[in-house]
Amino acid sequence: MLRFVVQQAIAPALAFTIASCVTASSQLKPTTGAEPFPVDQLMYGSVADEALCKSVPDTVWTVVDGTGDCVRYFKSLLGHQPGGAAFIFLHGDYLGGTRMRGNLRVVGNYANQTPTRLINQANALAKEAGRPYFLIARPGVFGSSGDHAQRRRPREPLLVTAALDQLKARYNIGTWHISGQSGGGTMAAALITLRSDIDCVGIASGGTAIKVRARELGFSTDSTGYDDPYDPVDHISKISRSPAPRVFVVSDPRDTDVSFSSQSYYVAQLTKAGLNPTHILAEARPPNYHGLDQVAIKAVRLCARGTPRGKIADELIAAQFKSN
């Protein structure tokens, strides 16, 4: 059953030490229609220049620290109103292990994903929300250049927030409502520390206290092997208060991918900072009890409609009973 609670803080986050590695990337392969995204580019990364990026549909060329990357997106402009709100969904991670330890592997259903499927997903989400919807391809994934093995490092959120600036101008967007699953939840939590134009945000099973999670796993670094993640919990003080985003953290206490204690720690730190988050405890499917994207998406949709947060929890509980 879904429940509506706020968890208490646990032990403080710790700092780490360790390393980085060099990757060999190929030129970004433009993928369209029903063609699957190349798994080798997910595994080993890809590079692009501005001309190549502009040749691919629905992309923005973003530059961070003097180096550019091509960020791809999949959109539906249903219900677009100039200066109005739009929704974003951020996907989870598609790699496990680390390249430096030689155990990097593809996880999930990446080999079955195509641009057509993602466009159809954006259309379906926009129809439910009645507003434009954007699926943002994180660096190295779904046709964006970059290296997904280096996810969660500072460059990733900086590239995505730079891409959102361009999308905001390109489509005349006023406010963003954002949801993200797992690593996409990590990104959503990072973005609210970098932007003041996000209203409702749903974080499903997100790695929002990266160093706490690593310590619990007995790691001296992030699970990617890098020691410099952009850890959302460390940047809570940067979250805008004028107005503050309305944050919904969605967790299953049985989650075996991202510990419930690390998610609760993040909620407690938001609460301590006076940000009044809503922590929704939900039931995900076995075996890892991790996939809660639909709950976060619905929470954000209800939030954007002005539904009181207690009523949001009630509606999510009713929806789960109906589906069971």
Backbone as numpy.savetxt, mean C-alpha at the origin, in Angstrom:
# Nx Ny Nz CAx CAy CAz Cx Cy Cz
-15.71 -12.87 13.72 -16.55 -11.67 13.72 -15.67 -10.43 13.72
-16.11 -9.39 13.03 -15.40 -8.12 13.06 -15.69 -7.42 14.38
-14.66 -6.76 14.89 -14.83 -6.00 16.12 -14.19 -4.63 15.94
-14.60 -3.69 16.75 -14.14 -2.32 16.63 -13.46 -1.95 17.94
-12.12 -1.90 17.93 -11.38 -1.67 19.16 -10.16 -0.83 18.88
-9.55 -0.34 19.94 -8.24 0.30 19.85 -7.31 -0.46 20.76
-6.20 -0.95 20.22 -5.25 -1.73 21.00 -4.31 -0.83 21.79
-3.75 -1.39 22.85 -2.76 -0.67 23.65 -1.36 -0.90 23.09
-0.46 0.04 23.36 0.91 -0.06 22.86 1.64 -1.21 23.53
2.62 -1.79 22.78 3.50 -2.78 23.37 4.91 -2.21 23.39
5.91 -3.06 23.34 7.29 -2.61 23.51 7.70 -1.64 22.42
8.65 -0.75 22.69 9.07 0.25 21.72 9.84 -0.36 20.56
9.83 0.38 19.45 10.59 -0.07 18.27 12.08 0.02 18.53
12.83 -0.86 17.87 14.28 -0.87 17.98 14.90 -0.48 16.65
16.13 -0.02 16.70 16.86 0.31 15.48 17.67 -0.90 15.04
18.13 -0.89 13.78 18.98 -1.96 13.28 20.30 -1.49 12.69
20.97 -2.51 12.15 22.17 -2.31 11.33 22.07 -3.30 10.18
22.58 -3.11 9.09 23.00 -4.01 7.98 22.68 -3.42 6.61
23.12 -3.72 5.69 23.58 -3.84 4.35 22.69 -3.53 3.17
23.23 -3.53 2.02 22.50 -3.36 0.78 23.14 -4.23 -0.29
22.53 -4.24 -1.47 23.16 -5.00 -2.53 22.87 -4.37 -3.88
23.66 -4.75 -4.87 23.52 -4.22 -6.22 22.66 -5.17 -7.03
21.78 -4.63 -7.86 20.92 -5.47 -8.68 21.21 -5.25 -10.15
20.93 -6.26 -10.96 21.07 -6.15 -12.40 19.68 -6.08 -12.99
19.34 -4.95 -13.62 17.99 -4.74 -14.12 18.00 -4.68 -15.64
16.89 -5.08 -16.25 16.73 -5.00 -17.69 15.82 -3.82 -18.03
15.75 -3.49 -19.31 14.87 -2.40 -19.74 13.42 -2.78 -19.54
12.64 -1.85 -19.03 11.22 -2.09 -18.78 10.52 -2.56 -20.05
9.76 -3.61 -19.93 9.00 -4.15 -21.07 7.57 -3.64 -20.99
7.14 -2.79 -21.94 5.75 -2.34 -21.92 4.80 -3.53 -22.12
3.83 -3.65 -21.22 2.89 -4.76 -21.24 1.48 -4.19 -21.37
0.72 -4.70 -22.31 -0.63 -4.17 -22.55 -1.62 -5.31 -22.70
-2.91 -4.96 -22.62 -3.98 -5.91 -22.89 -3.96 -7.12 -21.99
-4.10 -8.29 -22.58 -4.18 -9.54 -21.83 -2.82 -10.21 -21.67
-1.76 -9.48 -21.96 -0.40 -10.03 -21.82 0.01 -10.02 -20.35
0.48 -11.15 -19.82 0.93 -11.16 -18.41 2.15 -10.28 -18.21
2.26 -9.71 -17.01 3.45 -8.94 -16.68 4.65 -9.88 -16.54
5.83 -9.49 -17.02 6.99 -10.39 -16.98 7.45 -10.68 -15.56
7.51 -11.95 -15.21 7.94 -12.35 -13.87 9.42 -12.06 -13.67
10.23 -12.14 -14.74 11.66 -11.88 -14.58 11.92 -10.44 -14.18
11.08 -9.51 -14.65 11.27 -8.11 -14.27 10.82 -7.86 -12.83
9.86 -8.63 -12.37 9.50 -8.58 -10.95 10.68 -9.06 -10.11
11.31 -10.15 -10.53 12.40 -10.75 -9.75 13.67 -9.90 -9.75
14.01 -9.34 -10.92 15.32 -8.71 -11.06 15.28 -7.21 -11.28
14.07 -6.65 -11.39 13.95 -5.21 -11.56 14.03 -4.79 -13.01
13.70 -3.54 -13.28 13.76 -3.00 -14.63 14.06 -1.51 -14.56
14.56 -0.98 -15.66 14.87 0.44 -15.76 14.15 1.02 -16.97
13.96 2.33 -16.95 13.30 3.00 -18.06 13.87 4.42 -18.16
13.73 5.01 -19.34 14.00 6.43 -19.48 12.67 7.14 -19.74
12.72 8.45 -19.78 11.48 9.22 -19.89 10.74 8.93 -21.19
11.50 8.76 -22.29 10.86 8.50 -23.58 10.12 7.16 -23.56
10.75 6.14 -23.02 10.08 4.84 -22.93 8.85 4.95 -22.05
8.96 5.65 -20.95 7.83 5.79 -20.03 6.64 6.44 -20.73
6.90 7.47 -21.49 5.82 8.18 -22.16 5.17 7.35 -23.26
5.85 6.30 -23.71 5.27 5.43 -24.75 4.30 4.40 -24.18
4.26 4.28 -22.85 3.40 3.28 -22.20 2.14 3.98 -21.70
0.96 3.40 -21.94 -0.29 4.05 -21.48 -0.33 4.23 -19.97
-0.90 5.34 -19.53 -1.17 5.60 -18.12 0.08 5.39 -17.24
1.06 6.23 -17.47 2.28 6.24 -16.67 2.63 7.68 -16.32
3.44 7.83 -15.28 4.05 9.12 -14.96 5.54 8.89 -14.74
6.34 9.82 -15.24 7.79 9.78 -15.06 8.12 10.57 -13.80
8.70 9.91 -12.81 8.98 10.55 -11.53 10.47 10.49 -11.25
11.00 11.58 -10.70 12.43 11.68 -10.42 12.63 11.90 -8.93
13.45 11.05 -8.32 13.82 11.16 -6.91 15.33 11.10 -6.81
15.91 12.08 -6.17 17.37 12.15 -6.01 18.09 12.05 -7.34
17.54 12.70 -8.36 18.19 12.78 -9.65 18.03 11.56 -10.53
17.33 10.54 -10.07 17.13 9.31 -10.86 15.65 9.10 -11.10
15.29 8.84 -12.35 13.88 8.70 -12.71 13.40 7.27 -12.72
12.11 7.10 -12.50 11.43 5.82 -12.66 10.07 6.07 -13.27
9.58 5.05 -13.95 8.28 5.09 -14.60 7.26 4.41 -13.69
6.27 5.15 -13.24 5.23 4.60 -12.37 3.94 4.44 -13.18
3.45 3.23 -13.21 2.26 2.92 -13.99 1.03 2.88 -13.09
-0.13 3.16 -13.67 -1.37 3.10 -12.92 -2.48 2.60 -13.83
-3.55 2.13 -13.21 -4.70 1.60 -13.93 -5.92 2.30 -13.35
-6.73 2.91 -14.18 -7.71 3.87 -13.69 -9.10 3.63 -14.23
-10.08 4.16 -13.49 -11.43 4.39 -13.98 -11.81 5.79 -13.53
-12.30 6.60 -14.44 -12.67 7.98 -14.09 -14.18 8.12 -13.88
-14.84 7.02 -13.59 -16.28 7.06 -13.32 -16.59 8.06 -12.21
-17.56 8.93 -12.45 -17.97 9.89 -11.43 -16.99 11.01 -11.19
-16.09 11.24 -12.14 -15.07 12.28 -11.94 -15.71 13.66 -11.87
-15.29 14.41 -10.86 -15.70 15.80 -10.70 -14.44 16.63 -10.53
-14.21 17.64 -11.35 -12.99 18.44 -11.23 -12.81 18.97 -9.82
-11.65 18.72 -9.26 -11.36 19.16 -7.91 -11.94 18.26 -6.83
-12.60 17.16 -7.24 -13.23 16.27 -6.28 -12.30 15.18 -5.77
-12.88 14.23 -5.07 -12.12 13.15 -4.47 -11.94 11.99 -5.44
-10.87 11.23 -5.22 -10.64 10.00 -5.96 -10.05 8.98 -5.01
-10.20 7.71 -5.37 -9.74 6.61 -4.54 -8.48 5.97 -5.13
-7.67 5.42 -4.25 -6.47 4.69 -4.64 -6.46 3.35 -3.91
-6.06 2.30 -4.63 -5.74 1.03 -3.98 -4.28 0.69 -4.26
-3.58 0.26 -3.20 -2.17 -0.11 -3.28 -2.03 -1.60 -2.97
-1.48 -2.34 -3.93 -1.37 -3.79 -3.82 -0.27 -4.20 -2.83
-0.32 -5.45 -2.45 0.67 -5.99 -1.53 1.96 -6.40 -2.22
2.82 -7.08 -1.48 4.12 -7.52 -1.99 3.96 -8.79 -2.82
4.79 -8.91 -3.85 4.80 -10.10 -4.68 6.14 -10.83 -4.66
7.02 -10.43 -3.76 8.27 -11.15 -3.56 8.42 -11.50 -2.09
9.02 -12.64 -1.83 9.41 -13.03 -0.48 10.90 -13.32 -0.46
11.47 -13.39 0.72 12.91 -13.63 0.83 13.71 -12.40 0.44
15.01 -12.59 0.24 15.89 -11.49 -0.13 16.83 -11.94 -1.25
17.19 -10.99 -2.09 18.14 -11.31 -3.15 19.53 -11.57 -2.57
19.89 -10.84 -1.53 21.24 -10.96 -0.99 21.45 -12.31 -0.28
20.36 -12.92 0.19 20.50 -14.23 0.81 20.24 -15.37 -0.17
19.90 -15.02 -1.42 19.71 -16.03 -2.45 18.41 -16.79 -2.34
17.44 -16.28 -1.57 16.16 -17.01 -1.43 14.97 -16.19 -1.90
15.22 -15.25 -2.83 14.15 -14.42 -3.37 13.18 -15.30 -4.17
11.87 -15.06 -3.98 10.87 -15.88 -4.66 9.61 -15.07 -4.91
8.88 -15.45 -5.94 7.60 -14.82 -6.26 6.53 -15.42 -5.38
5.66 -14.58 -4.83 4.54 -15.05 -4.03 3.25 -14.52 -4.65
2.15 -15.20 -4.35 0.86 -14.76 -4.85 0.64 -15.16 -6.31
-0.32 -14.49 -6.93 -0.78 -14.86 -8.27 -0.24 -13.93 -9.35
0.97 -13.45 -9.18 1.51 -12.43 -10.09 1.50 -12.89 -11.55
1.85 -14.14 -11.80 1.97 -14.63 -13.17 0.64 -14.57 -13.93
-0.47 -14.47 -13.21 -1.79 -14.43 -13.86 -2.32 -13.02 -14.07
-1.59 -12.01 -13.61 -2.09 -10.64 -13.68 -1.76 -10.00 -15.03
-2.71 -9.24 -15.55 -2.54 -8.54 -16.83 -3.07 -7.12 -16.71
-2.67 -6.21 -17.60 -3.26 -4.87 -17.58 -4.78 -4.88 -17.68
-5.32 -5.76 -18.53 -6.78 -5.81 -18.67 -7.46 -6.16 -17.36
-6.91 -7.12 -16.62 -7.50 -7.49 -15.33 -7.45 -6.33 -14.34
-6.37 -5.60 -14.33 -6.26 -4.49 -13.38 -7.18 -3.33 -13.77
-7.34 -3.10 -15.06 -8.29 -2.07 -15.49 -9.71 -2.47 -15.12
-10.03 -3.74 -15.31 -11.37 -4.22 -14.92 -11.58 -4.07 -13.42
-10.53 -4.33 -12.64 -10.64 -4.16 -11.19 -10.88 -2.70 -10.83
-10.17 -1.79 -11.49 -10.39 -0.36 -11.23 -11.81 0.04 -11.59
-12.33 -0.48 -12.69 -13.71 -0.16 -13.09 -14.71 -0.66 -12.05
-14.48 -1.88 -11.54 -15.41 -2.43 -10.55 -15.38 -1.63 -9.25
-14.19 -1.25 -8.82 -14.06 -0.47 -7.58 -14.69 0.92 -7.75
-14.50 1.52 -8.93 -15.09 2.84 -9.17 -16.61 2.77 -9.18
-17.13 1.69 -9.72 -18.59 1.53 -9.75 -19.14 1.44 -8.33
-18.44 0.72 -7.44 -18.90 0.60 -6.06 -18.79 1.94 -5.32
-17.73 2.69 -5.61 -17.49 3.94 -4.89 -18.24 5.12 -5.50
-18.55 5.03 -6.79 -19.16 6.16 -7.47 -18.20 7.30 -7.71
-16.93 7.02 -7.66 -15.87 8.02 -7.83 -14.70 7.39 -8.58
-13.81 8.21 -9.12 -12.64 7.66 -9.81 -11.80 6.77 -8.91
-11.21 5.75 -9.53 -10.37 4.81 -8.79 -9.07 4.60 -9.56
-7.97 4.61 -8.81 -6.65 4.38 -9.39 -5.99 3.21 -8.66
-5.49 2.24 -9.41 -4.63 1.20 -8.86 -3.20 1.61 -9.19
-2.41 1.89 -8.19 -1.03 2.35 -8.40 -0.09 1.16 -8.37
0.71 0.99 -9.42 1.70 -0.08 -9.47 2.96 0.39 -8.75
3.26 -0.24 -7.64 4.44 0.13 -6.87 5.71 -0.15 -7.68
6.82 0.51 -7.38 8.04 0.33 -8.16 8.43 -1.13 -8.32
8.70 -1.52 -9.58 9.12 -2.88 -9.88 7.99 -3.86 -10.11
6.75 -3.40 -10.03 5.59 -4.30 -10.09 4.59 -3.77 -11.13
3.90 -4.68 -11.84 2.80 -4.34 -12.75 3.16 -3.23 -13.74
4.36 -3.29 -14.28 4.74 -2.36 -15.34 5.38 -1.08 -14.88
5.61 -0.90 -13.59 6.42 0.22 -13.10 7.88 -0.22 -13.08
8.78 0.67 -13.49 10.19 0.34 -13.40 10.63 0.38 -11.94
11.82 -0.14 -11.69 12.34 -0.18 -10.32 12.56 -1.60 -9.86
12.90 -1.75 -8.60 13.30 -3.04 -8.03 12.43 -3.35 -6.82
11.50 -4.28 -6.98 10.58 -4.63 -5.90 11.30 -5.28 -4.72
12.49 -5.84 -4.95 13.27 -6.42 -3.85 13.72 -5.34 -2.86
13.69 -4.07 -3.29 14.07 -2.96 -2.42 12.86 -2.19 -1.90
11.72 -2.88 -1.86 10.50 -2.25 -1.34 10.71 -1.80 0.12
9.95 -0.82 0.49 9.93 -0.23 1.84 11.12 0.67 2.13
12.12 0.71 1.27 13.20 1.67 1.45 12.66 3.07 1.11
13.32 4.16 1.53 12.74 5.49 1.36 12.38 5.87 -0.07
13.10 5.34 -1.05 12.81 5.73 -2.44 11.39 5.33 -2.86
10.89 4.20 -2.37 9.58 3.73 -2.81 8.47 4.72 -2.47
8.27 5.13 -1.20 7.20 6.09 -0.94 7.43 7.45 -1.58
8.70 7.84 -1.75 8.97 9.13 -2.40 8.57 9.09 -3.87
8.82 7.96 -4.55 8.37 7.83 -5.94 6.85 7.84 -6.04
6.19 7.13 -5.13 4.73 7.06 -5.21 4.10 8.40 -4.90
4.60 9.12 -3.90 3.99 10.42 -3.60 4.25 11.41 -4.73
5.41 11.32 -5.39 5.68 12.18 -6.55 4.72 11.84 -7.69
4.43 10.55 -7.86 3.46 10.14 -8.89 2.07 10.69 -8.57
1.68 10.65 -7.29 0.36 11.18 -6.92 0.27 12.68 -7.19
1.36 13.40 -7.00 1.35 14.84 -7.34 1.00 15.03 -8.81
1.61 14.21 -9.67 1.35 14.35 -11.10 -0.07 13.93 -11.46
-0.54 12.86 -10.86 -1.92 12.42 -11.13 -2.92 13.46 -10.65
-2.63 14.06 -9.53 -3.53 15.09 -8.98 -3.67 16.25 -9.97
-2.55 16.66 -10.56 -2.59 17.74 -11.54 -3.19 17.28 -12.86
-2.85 16.08 -13.30 -3.31 15.58 -14.59 -4.83 15.42 -14.63
-5.41 14.97 -13.53 -6.84 14.66 -13.51 -7.64 15.62 -12.63
-7.01 16.65 -12.13 -7.68 17.66 -11.30 -8.39 17.00 -10.11
-7.57 16.33 -9.29 -8.07 15.66 -8.08 -7.86 16.57 -6.88
-8.86 16.65 -6.01 -8.72 17.48 -4.82 -8.23 16.70 -3.61
-8.84 15.54 -3.37 -8.56 14.75 -2.17 -8.43 13.29 -2.55
-7.55 12.59 -1.84 -7.38 11.15 -2.04 -7.99 10.37 -0.87
-8.61 9.25 -1.20 -8.98 8.23 -0.22 -8.19 6.98 -0.59
-7.43 6.42 0.35 -6.45 5.39 0.01 -6.65 4.14 0.86
-6.59 2.98 0.22 -6.54 1.71 0.94 -5.39 0.89 0.39
-4.83 0.02 1.25 -3.72 -0.81 0.82 -3.68 -2.11 1.61
-3.26 -3.16 0.93 -3.16 -4.48 1.54 -1.70 -4.83 1.79
-1.38 -5.27 3.02 -0.05 -5.76 3.37 1.01 -4.70 3.06
1.91 -4.98 2.09 2.91 -3.97 1.72 2.29 -2.71 1.17
1.10 -2.83 0.56 0.36 -1.64 0.14 -0.18 -0.87 1.33
-0.49 -1.58 2.42 -0.87 -0.90 3.66 0.30 -0.16 4.26
1.49 -0.76 4.17 2.71 -0.06 4.59 2.86 1.23 3.81
2.64 1.15 2.49 2.75 2.34 1.65 1.70 3.38 2.02
0.46 2.96 2.26 -0.58 3.91 2.65 -0.20 4.63 3.94
0.35 3.88 4.91 0.77 4.48 6.17 1.93 5.44 5.96
2.80 5.13 5.00 3.90 6.05 4.69 3.37 7.32 4.03
2.42 7.18 3.12 1.93 8.34 2.37 1.25 9.36 3.27
0.58 8.92 4.33 -0.07 9.92 5.19 0.95 10.69 6.01
2.20 10.25 6.05 3.25 11.03 6.70 3.90 12.00 5.72
3.61 11.86 4.44 4.25 12.68 3.40 3.29 13.66 2.74
1.98 13.48 2.95 0.98 14.28 2.24 -0.06 14.83 3.19
-0.69 15.93 2.79 -1.77 16.52 3.60 -3.11 16.48 2.87
-3.17 15.74 1.75 -4.40 15.71 0.94 -5.08 14.35 0.96
-4.80 13.55 1.99 -5.43 12.24 2.13 -6.47 12.33 3.24
-7.69 11.92 2.95 -8.76 11.98 3.93 -8.92 10.62 4.61
-9.55 9.66 3.94 -9.77 8.34 4.54 -8.67 7.38 4.10
-8.17 6.60 5.04 -7.11 5.64 4.70 -7.39 4.32 5.41
-7.32 3.23 4.64 -7.53 1.89 5.19 -6.28 1.06 5.03
-5.75 0.55 6.13 -4.50 -0.20 6.15 -4.83 -1.64 6.54
-4.78 -2.56 5.58 -5.14 -3.96 5.82 -3.88 -4.79 6.01
-3.72 -5.37 7.20 -2.59 -6.27 7.49 -1.26 -5.64 7.12
-1.11 -4.37 7.40 0.06 -3.62 6.95 1.27 -3.74 7.86
2.44 -3.71 7.24 3.69 -3.65 7.99 3.98 -2.21 8.38
3.30 -1.75 9.39 3.35 -0.33 9.77 4.34 -0.04 10.89
4.86 -1.09 11.50 5.92 -0.97 12.51 7.00 -1.97 12.11
7.76 -1.61 11.08 8.66 -2.54 10.41 9.74 -3.05 11.36
10.28 -2.18 12.17 11.38 -2.60 13.05 10.87 -3.47 14.20
9.69 -3.20 14.68 9.08 -4.07 15.69 8.88 -5.45 15.12
8.34 -5.52 13.92 8.13 -6.82 13.27 9.44 -7.57 13.09
10.47 -6.87 12.65 11.77 -7.53 12.44 12.32 -8.08 13.74
12.20 -7.30 14.80 12.70 -7.78 16.10 11.96 -9.03 16.53
10.66 -9.05 16.33 9.86 -10.22 16.70 10.29 -11.47 15.92
10.73 -11.26 14.67 11.17 -12.38 13.84 12.62 -12.77 14.10
13.30 -12.02 14.95 14.70 -12.30 15.24 15.65 -11.79 14.17
15.19 -10.80 13.35 16.02 -10.23 12.30 16.72 -8.98 12.80
17.89 -8.71 12.25 18.59 -7.45 12.55 18.29 -6.39 11.50
17.53 -6.76 10.46 17.13 -5.84 9.40 15.66 -6.08 9.07
15.14 -5.27 8.15 13.84 -5.57 7.57 13.93 -6.94 6.88
12.79 -7.58 6.65 12.79 -8.89 6.01 13.31 -8.84 4.58
13.41 -7.65 3.99 14.02 -7.50 2.67 15.54 -7.64 2.73
16.12 -7.54 3.92 17.57 -7.57 4.07 18.20 -6.21 4.18
17.44 -5.15 3.98 17.97 -3.78 4.05 17.74 -3.20 5.43
18.64 -2.30 5.85 18.56 -1.76 7.20 18.03 -0.34 7.24
17.47 0.15 6.11 17.03 1.55 6.07 15.59 1.68 5.59
14.64 0.93 6.14 13.25 1.07 5.68 12.69 2.42 6.09
11.70 2.87 5.31 10.90 4.01 5.74 9.79 3.43 6.61
10.00 3.50 7.91 9.10 2.83 8.87 8.00 3.81 9.27
6.74 3.56 8.88 5.67 4.53 9.14 5.54 4.93 10.60
5.74 4.00 11.53 5.54 4.33 12.94 6.55 5.37 13.42
7.71 5.43 12.78 8.73 6.40 13.18 8.42 7.81 12.70
7.43 7.95 11.81 7.16 9.26 11.19 5.75 9.76 11.50
5.13 9.21 12.52 3.77 9.62 12.86 3.68 11.11 13.15
4.71 11.69 13.70 4.68 13.12 14.02 4.52 14.00 12.78
4.80 13.45 11.60 4.69 14.21 10.35 3.28 14.21 9.77
2.37 13.42 10.33 1.02 13.32 9.78 0.28 14.64 10.00
-0.37 15.12 8.96 -1.08 16.39 9.00 -2.18 16.37 10.05
-2.37 17.51 10.70 -3.48 17.68 11.65 -4.50 18.68 11.12
-4.37 19.12 9.89 -5.25 20.19 9.42 -5.84 19.91 8.03
-6.80 18.99 7.95 -7.25 18.10 9.03 -6.44 16.81 9.05
-6.58 16.06 10.09 -5.91 14.76 10.18 -6.66 13.74 9.33
-5.95 12.80 8.72 -6.65 11.73 8.00 -7.42 10.84 8.96
-8.47 10.23 8.46 -9.24 9.27 9.24 -8.69 7.88 8.93
-8.05 7.27 9.92 -7.26 6.05 9.70 -8.01 4.83 10.21
-8.13 3.82 9.36 -8.72 2.53 9.71 -7.66 1.45 9.52
-7.29 0.80 10.61 -6.33 -0.30 10.57 -7.11 -1.59 10.71
-6.96 -2.50 9.74 -7.73 -3.73 9.71 -6.77 -4.90 9.93
-7.04 -5.72 10.94 -6.12 -6.80 11.33 -6.90 -8.06 11.67
-6.24 -9.21 11.46 -6.69 -10.48 12.02 -5.65 -10.89 13.06
-6.04 -11.09 14.32 -5.05 -11.45 15.36 -4.26 -12.72 15.06
-4.78 -13.54 14.11 -4.09 -14.79 13.76 -3.10 -14.61 12.61
-2.94 -13.42 12.12 -2.09 -13.16 10.95 -0.69 -13.74 11.16
-0.24 -14.58 10.23 1.10 -15.18 10.34 2.12 -14.48 9.46
1.69 -13.52 8.63 2.62 -12.78 7.77 3.11 -11.50 8.42
2.20 -10.73 8.97 2.55 -9.50 9.71 1.91 -9.61 11.08
2.71 -9.64 12.11 2.19 -9.94 13.46 1.14 -8.93 13.90
0.15 -9.45 14.60 -0.88 -8.59 15.16 -0.28 -7.61 16.17
0.72 -8.06 16.92 1.32 -7.17 17.92 1.99 -5.97 17.28
2.62 -6.15 16.11 3.24 -5.00 15.44 2.18 -4.05 14.89
1.07 -4.60 14.41 -0.02 -3.74 13.94 -0.66 -2.98 15.10
-0.81 -3.66 16.23 -1.39 -3.01 17.41 -0.47 -1.93 17.95
0.83 -2.17 17.87 1.80 -1.15 18.30 1.61 0.13 17.50
1.44 0.00 16.20 1.22 1.17 15.35 -0.06 1.90 15.75
-1.14 1.15 15.98 -2.40 1.77 16.40 -2.21 2.53 17.71
-1.49 1.92 18.63 -1.27 2.56 19.93 -0.48 3.86 19.78
0.50 3.86 18.87 1.28 5.08 18.67 0.46 6.17 17.99
-0.42 5.78 17.06 -1.34 6.77 16.48 -2.24 7.37 17.56
-2.74 6.50 18.43 -3.62 6.96 19.50 -2.88 7.90 20.44
-1.66 7.52 20.79 -0.84 8.35 21.68 -0.61 9.74 21.07
-0.53 9.79 19.74 -0.30 11.06 19.06 -1.59 11.85 18.86
-2.71 11.33 19.34 -3.98 12.04 19.25 -4.68 11.93 17.91
-4.36 10.90 17.13 -4.92 10.77 15.78 -6.18 9.93 15.72
-6.59 9.33 16.83 -7.90 8.68 16.96 -8.16 7.64 15.86
-7.28 6.65 15.69 -7.51 5.64 14.66 -8.63 4.68 15.04
-9.15 3.99 14.06 -10.13 2.93 14.25 -9.44 1.60 13.95
-9.40 0.70 14.93 -8.79 -0.61 14.71 -9.89 -1.64 14.57
-10.02 -2.22 13.40 -11.05 -3.20 13.11 -10.41 -4.58 13.09
-10.90 -5.48 13.93 -10.42 -6.85 13.94 -11.34 -7.68 13.07
-10.76 -8.31 12.06 -11.54 -9.04 11.07 -11.04 -10.46 10.93
-11.82 -11.29 10.27 -11.44 -12.67 10.02 -11.00 -12.84 8.58
-9.70 -13.13 8.40 -9.17 -13.44 7.08 -9.15 -14.95 6.89
-8.90 -15.37 5.67 -8.92 -16.80 5.36 -7.60 -17.47 5.75
-7.68 -18.76 6.13 -6.46 -19.53 6.35 -5.77 -19.77 5.00
-4.48 -20.13 4.98 -3.71 -20.51 6.17 -2.99 -19.36 6.87
-2.86 -18.19 6.19 -2.04 -17.12 6.81 -2.87 -16.01 7.44
-4.20 -16.02 7.25 -5.10 -15.05 7.91 -4.64 -13.61 7.66
-4.31 -13.34 6.41 -3.63 -12.08 6.09 -4.40 -11.20 5.11
-5.20 -11.79 4.23 -5.84 -11.03 3.16 -7.11 -10.32 3.60
-6.98 -9.02 3.88 -8.13 -8.24 4.38 -8.37 -6.99 3.53
-7.93 -7.04 2.28 -8.05 -5.86 1.42 -9.49 -5.41 1.24
-10.43 -6.36 1.09 -11.82 -5.97 0.84 -12.43 -5.25 2.04
-12.01 -5.62 3.24 -12.52 -4.94 4.43 -12.01 -3.49 4.46
-10.73 -3.31 4.18 -10.17 -1.95 4.18 -10.79 -1.11 3.07
-10.98 -1.69 1.89 -11.59 -0.96 0.78 -12.99 -0.49 1.16
-13.77 -1.36 1.78 -15.14 -0.97 2.17 -15.12 0.06 3.29
-14.21 -0.07 4.24 -14.12 0.91 5.33 -13.84 2.30 4.76
-12.94 2.37 3.79 -12.60 3.67 3.19 -13.77 4.21 2.38
-14.45 3.33 1.68 -15.61 3.78 0.90 -16.69 4.36 1.81
-16.96 3.70 2.93 -17.96 4.21 3.88 -17.49 5.50 4.52
-16.21 5.56 4.85 -15.65 6.78 5.43 -15.83 7.96 4.48
-15.54 7.74 3.22 -15.64 8.81 2.23 -17.07 9.31 2.08
-18.04 8.45 2.39 -19.45 8.86 2.33 -19.90 9.59 3.59
-18.99 9.72 4.56 -19.32 10.42 5.79 -19.95 9.55 6.85
-19.88 8.23 6.70 -20.44 7.32 7.69 -19.65 7.42 9.00
-20.30 7.59 10.14 -19.58 7.63 11.42 -18.78 6.36 11.62
-17.64 6.46 12.29 -16.73 5.31 12.35 -17.34 4.13 13.10
-18.15 4.36 14.13 -18.81 3.25 14.80 -19.78 2.53 13.88
-20.47 3.28 13.06 -21.41 2.70 12.08 -20.65 1.91 11.02
-19.45 2.36 10.68 -18.63 1.63 9.71 -18.34 0.23 10.23
-17.94 0.14 11.50 -17.68 -1.18 12.10 -18.92 -2.05 12.06
-20.09 -1.47 12.39 -21.35 -2.23 12.37 -21.64 -2.76 10.97
-21.44 -1.94 9.95 -21.74 -2.36 8.59 -20.79 -3.45 8.12
-19.53 -3.38 8.55 -18.57 -4.41 8.18 -18.90 -5.74 8.85
-19.35 -5.69 10.11 -19.79 -6.90 10.80 -20.98 -7.52 10.07
-21.95 -6.69 9.70 -23.13 -7.20 9.00 -22.74 -7.83 7.65
-21.80 -7.20 6.98 -21.37 -7.74 5.67 -20.70 -9.09 5.84
-19.92 -9.25 6.93 -19.26 -10.54 7.12 -20.28 -11.64 7.46
-21.24 -11.33 8.30 -22.27 -12.31 8.60 -23.01 -12.73 7.33
-23.25 -11.77 6.45 -23.98 -12.06 5.21 -23.17 -12.97 4.31
-21.82 -12.78 4.30 -20.97 -13.58 3.41 -20.67 -14.97 3.96
-20.83 -15.14 5.29 -20.51 -16.45 5.91 -21.66 -17.45 5.76
